[in-house]
Amino acid sequence: MVKYVKLSDEEFNFGNKNLLQSQIEIISLIKHAREYKKHRRKELLLKIEMRGKIEEALNVIDELDKILPKDHIKEDKETTIKDESLIGLKGN
């Protein structure tokens, strides 16, 4: 057996208004969630691209290290200290 409750026009309008506001909030939340997901996906793609660029830069640096001549001159610490004292750098 089903029982119905009679609502006044004021109660009916109040209920409909609250229902519509809830639906609007749900739609707004869904839109924000989609935007967030889109931005996270874009961020991930940019991170992957950046990682690739970093690896590429490191490879170029490694290649340059292989190609460029090496410095084979070893400095003597005593000579460096004497040179600095003559210039006046040490002790200032």
N, CA, C and O atoms as a GROMACS GRO file, in nm:
protein
  368
    1MET      N    1   0.083  -0.116   0.000
    1MET     CA    2   0.000   0.000   0.000
    1MET      C    3   0.089   0.125   0.000
    1MET      O    4   0.179   0.136   0.083
    2VAL      N    5   0.066   0.217  -0.090
    2VAL     CA    6   0.147   0.337  -0.106
    2VAL      C    7   0.071   0.454  -0.049
    2VAL      O    8  -0.048   0.475  -0.076
    3LYS      N    9   0.143   0.532   0.031
    3LYS     CA   10   0.081   0.652   0.088
    3LYS      C   11   0.149   0.773   0.028
    3LYS      O   12   0.271   0.774   0.012
    4TYR      N   13   0.074   0.874  -0.004
    4TYR     CA   14   0.125   0.998  -0.058
    4TYR      C   15   0.109   1.108   0.045
    4TYR      O   16   0.016   1.108   0.126
    5VAL      N   17   0.202   1.202   0.038
    5VAL     CA   18   0.194   1.316   0.128
    5VAL      C   19   0.174   1.440   0.041
    5VAL      O   20   0.248   1.463  -0.054
    6LYS      N   21   0.076   1.516   0.075
    6LYS     CA   22   0.049   1.639   0.000
    6LYS      C   23   0.146   1.746   0.046
    6LYS      O   24   0.159   1.772   0.166
    7LEU      N   25   0.214   1.808  -0.049
    7LEU     CA   26   0.307   1.916  -0.020
    7LEU      C   27   0.244   2.048  -0.061
    7LEU      O   28   0.173   2.057  -0.161
    8SER      N   29   0.271   2.148   0.017
    8SER     CA   30   0.223   2.282  -0.021
    8SER      C   31   0.313   2.332  -0.135
    8SER      O   32   0.421   2.278  -0.160
    9ASP      N   33   0.266   2.434  -0.203
    9ASP     CA   34   0.343   2.491  -0.313
    9ASP      C   35   0.479   2.541  -0.264
    9ASP      O   36   0.580   2.528  -0.333
   10GLU      N   37   0.481   2.598  -0.145
   10GLU     CA   38   0.605   2.650  -0.089
   10GLU      C   39   0.704   2.536  -0.062
   10GLU      O   40   0.822   2.549  -0.093
   11GLU      N   41   0.658   2.427  -0.005
   11GLU     CA   42   0.744   2.311   0.022
   11GLU      C   43   0.794   2.248  -0.108
   11GLU      O   44   0.909   2.206  -0.118
   12PHE      N   45   0.704   2.241  -0.206
   12PHE     CA   46   0.739   2.184  -0.336
   12PHE      C   47   0.849   2.267  -0.403
   12PHE      O   48   0.947   2.212  -0.454
   13ASN      N   49   0.831   2.400  -0.404
   13ASN     CA   50   0.931   2.488  -0.464
   13ASN      C   51   1.065   2.481  -0.390
   13ASN      O   52   1.170   2.482  -0.453
   14PHE      N   53   1.060   2.474  -0.258
   14PHE     CA   54   1.181   2.464  -0.177
   14PHE      C   55   1.256   2.334  -0.211
   14PHE      O   56   1.378   2.336  -0.227
   15GLY      N   57   1.184   2.224  -0.222
   15GLY     CA   58   1.246   2.095  -0.256
   15GLY      C   59   1.306   2.096  -0.395
   15GLY      O   60   1.418   2.048  -0.415
   16ASN      N   61   1.232   2.151  -0.491
   16ASN     CA   62   1.284   2.159  -0.628
   16ASN      C   63   1.408   2.248  -0.637
   16ASN      O   64   1.503   2.217  -0.708
   17LYS      N   65   1.403   2.359  -0.563
   17LYS     CA   66   1.517   2.451  -0.563
   17LYS      C   67   1.641   2.381  -0.508
   17LYS      O   68   1.748   2.391  -0.568
   18ASN      N   69   1.630   2.311  -0.397
   18ASN     CA   70   1.743   2.239  -0.339
   18ASN      C   71   1.793   2.129  -0.432
   18ASN      O   72   1.914   2.108  -0.443
   19LEU      N   73   1.701   2.059  -0.497
   19LEU     CA   74   1.739   1.954  -0.590
   19LEU      C   75   1.818   2.012  -0.707
   19LEU      O   76   1.921   1.957  -0.746
   20LEU      N   77   1.771   2.123  -0.763
   20LEU     CA   78   1.841   2.186  -0.874
   20LEU      C   79   1.979   2.239  -0.832
   20LEU      O   80   2.076   2.226  -0.907
   21GLN      N   81   1.988   2.296  -0.713
   21GLN     CA   82   2.118   2.343  -0.664
   21GLN      C   83   2.216   2.226  -0.648
   21GLN      O   84   2.334   2.238  -0.680
   22SER      N   85   2.166   2.116  -0.599
   22SER     CA   86   2.252   1.998  -0.583
   22SER      C   87   2.299   1.948  -0.719
   22SER      O   88   2.416   1.910  -0.734
   23GLN      N   89   2.212   1.948  -0.817
   23GLN     CA   90   2.249   1.903  -0.951
   23GLN      C   91   2.353   1.998  -1.013
   23GLN      O   92   2.446   1.953  -1.080
   24ILE      N   93   2.335   2.127  -0.991
   24ILE     CA   94   2.431   2.225  -1.042
   24ILE      C   95   2.568   2.203  -0.978
   24ILE      O   96   2.670   2.208  -1.046
   25GLU      N   97   2.572   2.178  -0.849
   25GLU     CA   98   2.698   2.152  -0.779
   25GLU      C   99   2.765   2.025  -0.830
   25GLU      O  100   2.887   2.021  -0.846
   26ILE      N  101   2.686   1.922  -0.856
   26ILE     CA  102   2.742   1.797  -0.909
   26ILE      C  103   2.802   1.820  -1.046
   26ILE      O  104   2.912   1.771  -1.075
   27ILE      N  105   2.732   1.894  -1.132
   27ILE     CA  106   2.783   1.924  -1.265
   27ILE      C  107   2.912   2.005  -1.255
   27ILE      O  108   3.007   1.979  -1.329
   28SER      N  109   2.916   2.101  -1.164
   28SER     CA  110   3.035   2.182  -1.144
   28SER      C  111   3.152   2.095  -1.097
   28SER      O  112   3.264   2.112  -1.144
   29LEU      N  113   3.127   2.004  -1.005
   29LEU     CA  114   3.233   1.913  -0.958
   29LEU      C  115   3.285   1.825  -1.070
   29LEU      O  116   3.406   1.802  -1.080
   30ILE      N  117   3.197   1.777  -1.154
   30ILE     CA  118   3.238   1.693  -1.267
   30ILE      C  119   3.326   1.774  -1.362
   30ILE      O  120   3.427   1.723  -1.411
   31LYS      N  121   3.287   1.899  -1.390
   31LYS     CA  122   3.367   1.984  -1.478
   31LYS      C  123   3.506   2.007  -1.420
   31LYS      O  124   3.606   1.999  -1.492
   32HIS      N  125   3.512   2.037  -1.290
   32HIS     CA  126   3.641   2.059  -1.226
   32HIS      C  127   3.726   1.932  -1.227
   32HIS      O  128   3.847   1.939  -1.249
   33ALA      N  129   3.665   1.819  -1.205
   33ALA     CA  130   3.740   1.692  -1.206
   33ALA      C  131   3.796   1.664  -1.345
   33ALA      O  132   3.909   1.616  -1.358
   34ARG      N  133   3.718   1.694  -1.448
   34ARG     CA  134   3.767   1.673  -1.585
   34ARG      C  135   3.883   1.767  -1.617
   34ARG      O  136   3.981   1.726  -1.678
   35GLU      N  137   3.871   1.893  -1.575
   35GLU     CA  138   3.980   1.989  -1.596
   35GLU      C  139   4.106   1.945  -1.523
   35GLU      O  140   4.216   1.952  -1.578
   36TYR      N  141   4.091   1.899  -1.400
   36TYR     CA  142   4.204   1.853  -1.322
   36TYR      C  143   4.272   1.735  -1.392
   36TYR      O  144   4.394   1.730  -1.403
   37LYS      N  145   4.191   1.640  -1.438
   37LYS     CA  146   4.245   1.522  -1.506
   37LYS      C  147   4.319   1.563  -1.633
   37LYS      O  148   4.424   1.508  -1.665
   38LYS      N  149   4.264   1.661  -1.706
   38LYS     CA  150   4.327   1.708  -1.829
   38LYS      C  151   4.462   1.774  -1.798
   38LYS      O  152   4.560   1.751  -1.868
   39HIS      N  153   4.466   1.856  -1.693
   39HIS     CA  154   4.590   1.923  -1.657
   39HIS      C  155   4.694   1.823  -1.606
   39HIS      O  156   4.813   1.838  -1.635
   40ARG      N  157   4.653   1.723  -1.531
   40ARG     CA  158   4.747   1.621  -1.483
   40ARG      C  159   4.806   1.543  -1.600
   40ARG      O  160   4.925   1.511  -1.600
   41ARG      N  161   4.724   1.512  -1.699
   41ARG     CA  162   4.771   1.439  -1.818
   41ARG      C  163   4.873   1.525  -1.893
   41ARG      O  164   4.977   1.475  -1.936
   42LYS      N  165   4.842   1.655  -1.908
   42LYS     CA  166   4.933   1.747  -1.975
   42LYS      C  167   5.064   1.758  -1.898
   42LYS      O  168   5.172   1.759  -1.957
   43GLU      N  169   5.055   1.765  -1.765
   43GLU     CA  170   5.175   1.772  -1.681
   43GLU      C  171   5.261   1.648  -1.699
   43GLU      O  172   5.384   1.657  -1.709
   44LEU      N  173   5.198   1.531  -1.703
   44LEU     CA  174   5.272   1.406  -1.721
   44LEU      C  175   5.345   1.405  -1.855
   44LEU      O  176   5.462   1.365  -1.862
   45LEU      N  177   5.277   1.448  -1.960
   45LEU     CA  178   5.340   1.452  -2.092
   45LEU      C  179   5.458   1.549  -2.093
   45LEU      O  180   5.562   1.520  -2.154
   46LEU      N  181   5.444   1.662  -2.027
   46LEU     CA  182   5.554   1.759  -2.020
   46LEU      C  183   5.671   1.704  -1.940
   46LEU      O  184   5.787   1.728  -1.975
   47LYS      N  185   5.642   1.631  -1.833
   47LYS     CA  186   5.750   1.570  -1.755
   47LYS      C  187   5.826   1.467  -1.837
   47LYS      O  188   5.948   1.460  -1.831
   48ILE      N  189   5.753   1.387  -1.913
   48ILE     CA  190   5.817   1.286  -1.998
   48ILE      C  191   5.903   1.355  -2.104
   48ILE      O  192   6.016   1.312  -2.130
   49GLU      N  193   5.851   1.462  -2.164
   49GLU     CA  194   5.926   1.537  -2.264
   49GLU      C  195   6.052   1.599  -2.202
   49GLU      O  196   6.159   1.597  -2.262
   50MET      N  197   6.037   1.655  -2.081
   50MET     CA  198   6.151   1.716  -2.013
   50MET      C  199   6.257   1.611  -1.981
   50MET      O  200   6.376   1.638  -1.997
   51ARG      N  201   6.216   1.494  -1.937
   51ARG     CA  202   6.311   1.387  -1.908
   51ARG      C  203   6.389   1.350  -2.033
   51ARG      O  204   6.510   1.327  -2.027
   52GLY      N  205   6.320   1.344  -2.147
   52GLY     CA  206   6.387   1.314  -2.273
   52GLY      C  207   6.488   1.422  -2.310
   52GLY      O  208   6.598   1.392  -2.357
   53LYS      N  209   6.450   1.548  -2.290
   53LYS     CA  210   6.542   1.659  -2.321
   53LYS      C  211   6.664   1.655  -2.230
   53LYS      O  212   6.776   1.682  -2.274
   54ILE      N  213   6.644   1.622  -2.103
   54ILE     CA  214   6.756   1.613  -2.009
   54ILE      C  215   6.850   1.501  -2.050
   54ILE      O  216   6.972   1.519  -2.050
   55GLU      N  217   6.795   1.386  -2.086
   55GLU     CA  218   6.878   1.274  -2.132
   55GLU      C  219   6.956   1.313  -2.258
   55GLU      O  220   7.074   1.278  -2.272
   56GLU      N  221   6.890   1.384  -2.347
   56GLU     CA  222   6.956   1.429  -2.470
   56GLU      C  223   7.071   1.525  -2.438
   56GLU      O  224   7.179   1.515  -2.496
   57ALA      N  225   7.047   1.618  -2.345
   57ALA     CA  226   7.152   1.713  -2.305
   57ALA      C  227   7.269   1.640  -2.240
   57ALA      O  228   7.385   1.673  -2.266
   58LEU      N  229   7.240   1.542  -2.156
   58LEU     CA  230   7.347   1.465  -2.092
   58LEU      C  231   7.428   1.387  -2.196
   58LEU      O  232   7.550   1.376  -2.184
   59ASN      N  233   7.361   1.334  -2.297
   59ASN     CA  234   7.433   1.264  -2.404
   59ASN      C  235   7.524   1.358  -2.481
   59ASN      O  236   7.636   1.322  -2.516
   60VAL      N  237   7.476   1.480  -2.507
   60VAL     CA  238   7.558   1.579  -2.577
   60VAL      C  239   7.680   1.614  -2.491
   60VAL      O  240   7.791   1.626  -2.544
   61ILE      N  241   7.660   1.630  -2.361
   61ILE     CA  242   7.772   1.660  -2.271
   61ILE      C  243   7.873   1.546  -2.272
   61ILE      O  244   7.994   1.570  -2.275
   62ASP      N  245   7.825   1.423  -2.268
   62ASP     CA  246   7.916   1.307  -2.274
   62ASP      C  247   7.995   1.306  -2.404
   62ASP      O  248   8.116   1.279  -2.404
   63GLU      N  249   7.928   1.335  -2.515
   63GLU     CA  250   7.997   1.340  -2.644
   63GLU      C  251   8.103   1.450  -2.646
   63GLU      O  252   8.213   1.430  -2.697
   64LEU      N  253   8.070   1.565  -2.589
   64LEU     CA  254   8.167   1.674  -2.584
   64LEU      C  255   8.286   1.637  -2.496
   64LEU      O  256   8.400   1.671  -2.529
   65ASP      N  257   8.260   1.567  -2.386
   65ASP     CA  258   8.370   1.522  -2.301
   65ASP      C  259   8.464   1.429  -2.377
   65ASP      O  260   8.585   1.432  -2.356
   66LYS      N  261   8.409   1.347  -2.465
   66LYS     CA  262   8.492   1.255  -2.543
   66LYS      C  263   8.570   1.329  -2.651
   66LYS      O  264   8.685   1.294  -2.680
   67ILE      N  265   8.509   1.431  -2.711
   67ILE     CA  266   8.569   1.501  -2.824
   67ILE      C  267   8.671   1.605  -2.780
   67ILE      O  268   8.780   1.613  -2.838
   68LEU      N  269   8.639   1.684  -2.679
   68LEU     CA  270   8.726   1.794  -2.638
   68LEU      C  271   8.854   1.742  -2.573
   68LEU      O  272   8.853   1.638  -2.508
   69PRO      N  273   8.964   1.815  -2.592
   69PRO     CA  274   9.091   1.772  -2.533
   69PRO      C  275   9.088   1.783  -2.381
   69PRO      O  276   9.018   1.867  -2.324
   70LYS      N  277   9.164   1.695  -2.318
   70LYS     CA  278   9.172   1.693  -2.173
   70LYS      C  279   9.286   1.780  -2.125
   70LYS      O  280   9.384   1.799  -2.197
   71ASP      N  281   9.274   1.832  -2.006
   71ASP     CA  282   9.378   1.912  -1.944
   71ASP      C  283   9.472   1.817  -1.871
   71ASP      O  284   9.431   1.751  -1.775
   72HIS      N  285   9.596   1.810  -1.914
   72HIS     CA  286   9.692   1.717  -1.856
   72HIS      C  287   9.792   1.787  -1.764
   72HIS      O  288   9.885   1.723  -1.715
   73ILE      N  289   9.774   1.914  -1.739
   73ILE     CA  290   9.865   1.990  -1.655
   73ILE      C  291   9.824   1.972  -1.510
   73ILE      O  292   9.709   1.996  -1.472
   74LYS      N  293   9.921   1.928  -1.428
   74LYS     CA  294   9.894   1.913  -1.285
   74LYS      C  295   9.962   2.029  -1.214
   74LYS      O  296  10.081   2.053  -1.233
   75GLU      N  297   9.886   2.102  -1.133
   75GLU     CA  298   9.942   2.215  -1.061
   75GLU      C  299  10.006   2.168  -0.932
   75GLU      O  300   9.957   2.078  -0.865
   76ASP      N  301  10.115   2.230  -0.900
   76ASP     CA  302  10.183   2.203  -0.775
   76ASP      C  303  10.126   2.300  -0.671
   76ASP      O  304  10.121   2.420  -0.695
   77LYS      N  305  10.083   2.247  -0.556
   77LYS     CA  306  10.019   2.331  -0.455
   77LYS      C  307  10.115   2.438  -0.403
   77LYS      O  308  10.072   2.550  -0.377
   78GLU      N  309  10.241   2.406  -0.387
   78GLU     CA  310  10.337   2.503  -0.334
   78GLU      C  311  10.353   2.620  -0.431
   78GLU      O  312  10.362   2.735  -0.389
   79THR      N  313  10.357   2.591  -0.559
   79THR     CA  314  10.370   2.697  -0.659
   79THR      C  315  10.248   2.788  -0.656
   79THR      O  316  10.261   2.910  -0.667
   80THR      N  317  10.131   2.729  -0.641
   80THR     CA  318  10.008   2.806  -0.637
   80THR      C  319  10.006   2.896  -0.514
   80THR      O  320   9.967   3.013  -0.524
   81ILE      N  321  10.049   2.846  -0.400
   81ILE     CA  322  10.051   2.925  -0.278
   81ILE      C  323  10.149   3.041  -0.291
   81ILE      O  324  10.118   3.152  -0.250
   82LYS      N  325  10.268   3.016  -0.349
   82LYS     CA  326  10.367   3.122  -0.368
   82LYS      C  327  10.315   3.228  -0.463
   82LYS      O  328  10.332   3.348  -0.440
   83ASP      N  329  10.250   3.183  -0.571
   83ASP     CA  330  10.196   3.277  -0.669
   83ASP      C  331  10.089   3.365  -0.605
   83ASP      O  332  10.085   3.486  -0.629
   84GLU      N  333  10.002   3.306  -0.522
   84GLU     CA  334   9.897   3.383  -0.457
   84GLU      C  335   9.956   3.483  -0.359
   84GLU      O  336   9.906   3.595  -0.348
   85SER      N  337  10.060   3.444  -0.287
   85SER     CA  338  10.119   3.536  -0.190
   85SER      C  339  10.189   3.651  -0.261
   85SER      O  340  10.191   3.763  -0.210
   86LEU      N  341  10.246   3.624  -0.379
   86LEU     CA  342  10.310   3.731  -0.454
   86LEU      C  343  10.208   3.831  -0.508
   86LEU      O  344  10.234   3.951  -0.514
   87ILE      N  345  10.093   3.779  -0.546
   87ILE     CA  346   9.987   3.866  -0.601
   87ILE      C  347   9.919   3.942  -0.489
   87ILE      O  348   9.864   4.050  -0.512
   88GLY      N  349   9.921   3.886  -0.368
   88GLY     CA  350   9.856   3.952  -0.257
   88GLY      C  351   9.718   3.898  -0.229
   88GLY      O  352   9.641   3.962  -0.157
   89LEU      N  353   9.683   3.782  -0.285
   89LEU     CA  354   9.550   3.724  -0.264
   89LEU      C  355   9.540   3.652  -0.132
   89LEU      O  356   9.435   3.652  -0.069
   90LYS      N  357   9.650   3.591  -0.091
   90LYS     CA  358   9.646   3.513   0.032
   90LYS      C  359   9.663   3.609   0.150
   90LYS      O  360   9.744   3.701   0.146
   91GLY      N  361   9.585   3.584   0.252
   91GLY     CA  362   9.595   3.663   0.372
   91GLY      C  363   9.505   3.786   0.370
   91GLY      O  364   9.504   3.861   0.468
   92ASN      N  365   9.432   3.809   0.267
   92ASN     CA  366   9.340   3.924   0.261
   92ASN      C  367   9.204   3.886   0.309
   92ASN      O  368   9.114   3.970   0.312
   0.00000   0.00000   0.00000
